[in-house]
């Protein structure tokens, strides 16, 4: 007599280890593929633009809250910028890192010794970013805010519009600073 085949009571399923391996492989491939799809250079450039706009806003709000002049000083070689405290006695002085009075960096960024410095060359987060052309009423490479948060070219003299270009190998962004109010706008120039 033949025995009837008994249905197996064993269920087939994935083990926890198999599921963890699949999730790990998907996570790793996502971490490798997504930056290439979006473009790592694009992400770095957009981060640098957002940082510049936030720092210009910060300088403006510092000027208003402290009722003093605050300056965003761009470095001549395009590697970045710093935030300075200026007054009427040193308003027209040429930037000198050894004598400048820096705004204190509230984040305490490593390597700046509490000085508010943004150096794209030394900061790995920004890759190949550099400051390009700067147009600020012929005043030099800076934008200064007075105690009312207005842009000025000299104590008591309003500034015109300002234009700062941020560039990477793949694209350019333009940050515009409107006269008097210091309102910011940004637009992508090329990619």
C-alpha positions in Angstrom: 0.0 0.0 0.0 1.2 3.4 -0.9 1.3 6.1 1.6 -0.2 9.4 0.7 2.3 12.2 0.5 1.9 14.4 3.5 2.0 18.1 2.9 5.0 19.7 4.4 4.4 21.8 7.5 7.6 23.8 6.8 7.1 27.4 5.6 9.5 29.1 3.3 10.5 32.6 4.2 13.5 34.9 4.3 15.7 35.0 7.4 16.5 38.1 9.3 20.1 37.9 8.0 19.0 37.7 4.4 16.7 40.8 4.9 19.5 42.8 6.5 21.9 41.9 3.7 19.4 43.1 1.0 18.7 46.3 2.9 22.4 46.9 3.3 23.1 46.3 -0.4 20.3 48.7 -1.4 21.5 51.4 1.0 25.1 51.1 -0.3 24.0 51.2 -3.9 21.8 54.2 -3.2 24.6 56.0 -1.5 26.8 55.5 -4.5 24.2 56.1 -7.2 22.2 59.1 -5.9 25.1 61.6 -5.8 26.0 60.6 -9.4 22.4 61.1 -10.6 22.1 64.5 -8.9 25.7 65.6 -9.5 27.9 66.0 -6.5 29.3 69.2 -7.9 25.8 70.6 -8.2 25.1 69.7 -4.5 28.3 71.3 -3.4 27.7 74.5 -5.3 24.1 74.8 -4.0 25.3 74.3 -0.5 27.9 77.0 -1.0 25.3 79.4 -2.3 23.0 78.7 0.6 25.8 79.2 3.0 26.8 82.6 1.4 23.2 83.8 1.6 22.8 82.8 5.2 26.1 84.4 6.1 25.1 87.7 4.4 21.8 87.6 6.3 23.8 86.9 9.5 26.1 89.9 9.0 23.1 92.1 8.4 21.3 90.9 11.5 24.5 91.3 13.5 24.8 94.9 12.4 21.2 95.7 13.5 21.4 93.8 16.8 24.7 95.3 17.8 24.1 98.8 16.2 27.5 98.6 14.5 28.9 98.1 11.0 29.4 94.5 9.8 31.2 93.6 6.6 31.3 90.5 4.4 34.9 90.7 3.1 35.6 88.5 0.1 39.2 87.2 -0.3 41.0 88.5 -3.4 42.0 85.0 -4.5 38.4 83.7 -4.6 38.9 81.1 -1.9 36.1 82.5 0.3 35.1 85.3 2.7 35.0 86.4 6.3 32.7 88.5 8.5 34.3 91.6 10.1 33.4 94.3 12.6 34.3 97.7 11.2 33.8 101.2 12.5 34.3 104.7 11.1 38.0 104.8 12.0 38.9 101.7 9.9 36.0 101.7 7.4 38.2 102.3 4.4 41.2 100.2 5.5 42.4 97.5 3.3 41.7 94.0 4.6 44.6 92.6 6.6 43.9 89.3 8.4 46.4 90.0 11.1 44.7 93.3 12.2 41.1 92.6 11.2 38.4 92.3 13.9 36.4 89.2 13.0 32.8 88.5 14.0 32.8 85.5 16.3 31.7 82.3 14.6 28.8 81.0 16.7 29.3 77.5 15.3 33.0 77.5 16.3 34.1 76.0 13.0 37.2 74.0 13.4 40.5 75.7 12.4 39.2 79.3 12.4 40.0 80.0 16.1 36.5 81.5 16.6 36.9 83.8 13.7 34.0 83.8 11.1 35.9 82.6 8.1 34.6 80.5 5.2 37.5 79.1 3.1 36.2 76.9 0.3 39.7 75.5 -0.4 40.2 74.2 3.2 36.6 73.0 3.6 36.1 69.5 2.0 32.3 70.1 1.8 32.7 72.6 -1.1 35.0 70.8 -3.5 36.0 73.1 -6.3 33.8 76.1 -5.3 35.3 79.6 -5.6 34.1 83.2 -5.5 34.1 84.6 -9.0 33.4 88.2 -10.0 32.2 90.7 -7.3 30.6 94.0 -8.2 29.9 96.3 -5.2 29.8 99.9 -6.2 33.6 100.0 -6.9 34.2 99.7 -3.1 36.3 96.6 -3.4 35.6 93.0 -2.4 33.1 93.7 0.4 29.5 94.4 1.4 29.0 96.5 4.5 25.8 96.8 6.6 25.1 99.7 8.9 23.1 99.8 12.2 19.8 99.9 10.2 20.8 96.8 8.1 21.3 98.9 5.0 24.2 98.4 2.6 26.7 101.3 2.7 29.8 102.3 0.8 31.0 104.7 3.5 29.5 105.9 6.8 26.2 107.5 6.0 26.4 106.8 2.2 24.1 104.2 0.8 25.5 101.5 -1.5 24.1 100.4 -4.8 23.4 96.9 -5.8 25.9 94.1 -5.2 26.6 91.0 -7.3 28.6 88.0 -6.2 29.3 85.0 -8.5 29.9 81.5 -7.0 31.5 79.1 -9.5 32.3 75.4 -9.7 33.7 73.4 -12.5 30.2 72.7 -13.8 28.0 75.8 -13.0 27.8 79.4 -11.9 25.4 81.1 -9.5 24.7 84.8 -9.1 23.8 86.3 -5.7 22.3 89.8 -5.9 22.2 92.2 -3.0 19.6 95.0 -3.5 20.5 98.5 -2.5 19.5 99.9 0.9 17.5 96.8 2.1 20.2 94.2 1.5 17.5 91.9 0.2 19.1 88.8 -1.5 18.1 87.0 -4.6 19.9 84.2 -6.4 19.8 82.7 -9.8 21.7 80.0 -11.7 23.7 81.4 -14.6 25.0 78.2 -16.2 25.4 74.5 -15.8 
